[in-house]
Amino acid sequence: MNGLLVLIPVALGLGLIGLAAFFWSLRGGQFDDLDGAALRIFVEDEEEDAR
Amino acid sequence: MTQAASLLVERDFAVPDIRCAGCIAKLEQGLVRDRRIAAARVNFTEKRVHISCTPDAETPELIGAFSLLGFEAHPIGDGPAEVDGGASDSRALLRAVAVAGFAMMNIMLLSVSVWSGASGATRDLFHWLSAAIALPTVAYAGRSFFRSAWRAVRHGRTNMDVPISIGVLIATALSLYETATHGPHAYFDGVVMLLFFLLCGRWLDSVMRDRARGGVTALLRNMGTGAMVAGADETSRWVDATALQPGMVMLVAAGERLSADGVVAGGASRIDLSLLTGESAPQEVSLGDPVHAGTLNVEAPIRVRVTAAGADTAIADIARLMGEAAQGKSRYVRIADRAARYYAPAVHTLALLAFAGWMIVGAGWHHSLLIAVAVLIITCPCALGLAVPAAQIVAAGALMRVGVLVKDGSALERLAEVDRAMIDKTGTLTLGRPVATNLDGADATVRALLLALARASRHPLSEALTRDLTAAGVTPLAVEAIRETPGFGVEAQWEGRMVTLGRPAQPTAHSTLATQLAINGAPAMTVRFADALRPDAADTIAALEQAGVAPGILSGDRAAAVAPVARVLGLTAQTGMSPQDKLAAIARQAAAGHKVLMIGDGLNDGPALAAGHASIAPGSASDAGKNAADCIFLGDRLMPVAQAIRVARRTQAIVRQNFALAIGYNIVAVPLAFMGHVTPLVAAIAMSGSSLIVVGNALRLKGAAR
């Protein structure tokens, strides 16, 4: 029973962190261009090459 | 550097040709080499490029930077508010989905312990915790349902949101009461799960609309365009279309679209009227002739004195007709709402019956209310709310892969019902651009020379030549000292000889476009151009007929120009029609009980596209046409039209199956709820089970367009 007092807040807290992280990424524009993000892995970074 | 950064201006450009990772790299790395552009960011999904540039960078210069990289760019004006409004709508829905999803998982976590036998103080604690999570969630995630239900009720109507809102509110209130009185059953998990599934459906619907709207915005050409205007001292500057005033003199280059009505004040050329009237042959204009906004200057640069701009142009008249024609379409009631008309009263009656029945039997108001709530929750249109949007978004995704953009879900529903097709000729059955007709007879050197010269020019005929010759696999010959003289043509040195590509020495027969290749002044070849049929037009007509859709031609062009096309395709044709005539033709068919699919591209088709039961426009259509149409198909092939009808019909079949599944589930579950056997556990399983089945069924549409 005492374990619950720790576990329930932990469970809720982790969930809330996940929710907050999702909102954060949404505001940061990470979901604005899903198809483009998938393609960007093929893009060579020119500046890296020059260095 | 920081000072420079603060002076930068942010601009958006639509670039429809972004197709692969290579394009992203080319644009982002190529654009910043221009000293005026500080940063460029590609949005692949919306086919847009966002750039930060110095304030002195003018629109044509920026477009030039794009075309240097081989991309066609269209400025997106200051009016993206409408587009962003839609995007923020689905973003708010996504937030609500996330909140409901979070709450659902955590309440489920607590509920599982209750179902596995937690009792006494532990159960009460878990119920209170659930309540603490559920109440804010219902208040936040349920807003859109409550608002829409309230709007409907206030106007004395009912929609899907009314039973949802009542179910959610009563179930929440009762669960709260149960929790306070240490009762065994609380429905917080059911309530939040319901909201989660319904919000998923809503969100899918809104994403679909956004995606299509993004695609259409990217295609719109006229937004924010303008013209080079000659000043008093022969200097010229760029003026936006909205700022054009009567009396200004526009310099219109060959290949440019006019931004305002006017009269020719200098030069002579041919004007392509096909978007305005459907006429395929370009018209000759010279000093003093009137010209209209939206038409294309094909031959030589001209000066045009503006007589009317913006809302006063000839287009405005067509726009007014379109507005009137579109009103008929807004009366269409979507299938989900039609279902809700019967569903909502049925659900309310059932719940009321359950309550009354158990009261009569003598179960007490508390027990009776519990059962009524169980009936409400179990019949809530969870699967129904998901059935339609899930099927439609999968279908729209499948169609997008074959090059058809569907504007919204109701377009698919209406497209599935059509049994007549009215097809415009110029630009719809035909490609709507000049295609060289006598290249096959030319020898290899001539073809290679043609390509070498043509690709150096932006003239419409040169572009047509370049496209046709490149497609035929011709390699250009090496030429030197290429020079273009506007209005005359391109000249260059080839093996010490002077070669020119330009206007033929003798004028050709009226209404034929031609260009001539000359070597050392002696004509070597005259290339003639005509508007060609789309390559698979005949197959598409056959496919339409096979699908039970009777096609016919509705053209604004002269009978003599339409007849050959009608004969080749074996279609009946009505010719020389004004926009009003086209509207009337569709109204006649509609009055005879037919559902008409209008396929057209021009400004003159705009009202007909708006009036048709469903409508499709090619990607090359006028902005008015693209705005009015329900779907847009890209590329030269016409077959996507037939594919779209087939997919729309399959989608309707899947939607009907989904309805059948949802009703079947209710037939099993409602008696159980009536008998009082539905505990929160049973409700949770039944709800998620039926939703998953419906989504799974919708996923079968994924390959429907193949």
Interface residues (C-beta under 8 A of the other chain):
Chain A: M1 L4 I8 A11 L12 G15 L16 G18 L19 F22 F23 L26 F31 D32 D33 L34 D35 G36 L39 R40 I41 F42 V43 E44 E46
Chain B: C20 A21 G22 I24 A25 E28 Q29 V42 N43 F44 T45 E46 R91 L94 R95 A98 V99 F102 M105 N106 L109 L110 T122 L125 L129 I133
